[in-house]
């Protein structure tokens, strides 16, 4: 039977540490040096002592402070942050400062300053500085600010109704688009401000008018028009003809043709035959369908025209699609996506002479602040990929796609 070495006692370990320090002629004995000298494993020390400092203390030799005993490193004070902001602003000769401009000359990073004041705008205000025009345009408005701007423009025009074009013509630093982002619709914003839509606004175009436009396009083309062809020959937008609505353009065509026939509208015989053929292709009333639920229209963002993306993202699913399309250009390889946290496992390229990759766990969000809103943990995620970066104190690295794609081919 093999010999079994008895376990090392605490006193024996202490004597070995003291003997090693004397033999190596060291005032302070690093843990790694002792383990190499003695041939013991880390477990032999951890079995008796919580940390190496306690082991050295028991052996009567000099030791460093344990992690718990180390004094907490205090960051810069708010006063020091303010002084640094003023120094950089004076160096640049500006009164409005962005975090990017500041970081180019700062001794205290913008992230630390933002955390000290719970946000970059608050830090600038404490230093008597202002946000840049770009930052001010991107800042989310409150409903109260929107209402004040609407009422100001209405008072300037001396009327109780307001259109988006009229508002933009008499606006200050706030556009109608920023107000719609807060209230989702222009009419909801007007209602909150106690205003009314323009008297010329028609909430719904009569089917008789749209059917006449549809018939005119059929006669002009000699066939059933596409929604784009119909829009070009009409003064109405594609949404009026069913784009984005339940049933889409097909539902509109059926309603328009049925209206023309029910009102016995005069038309060339060839066009009448064409419309009858088109109508016969629609399912008859009362026919069973796979699902009778109505699909909700997809909300579209502002016009983007970046590669295959016509509109800017409006939800987290759009972020997933866009990041998947540009990931190779940004130095990522996607291993897989899922619905659980974190959303994506990827590999990220490392800078250096050779191309190497590191594991990167990613969480998709429309806005970086949604990460906090969804109560995701701080650990377990390496990167937040979003479209709007509105959380200055985010403890996790953020990839702002709206800025990142501007450096890629296809941006214009």
Secondary structure by P-SEA (a helix, b strand, c coil): cccccccccaaaaaaaaaaaaaaaccccccaaaaaaaacccaaaaaaccccaaaaaaaaccccccccccccccccccaaaaaaaaaaaaaaaccccccaaaaaacccccaaaaaaaaccaaaaaaaacccccaaaaaaccccaaaaaaaaaaaaaaaccccccaaaaaaacccccaaaaaaacccaaaaaaaacccccccccccccaaaaaaaaaaaaaaacccccaaaaaaacccccccccccccccaaaaaaaaaaaaaaacccccaaaaaaaaaaaaacccccccccccccccbbbbcccccccccccccccaaaaaaaaaaaccccbbbbcccccccccccbbbbbbccbbbbbbbbbbbbcccccccccccccccccbbbbcccccccccccccccccccccccccc
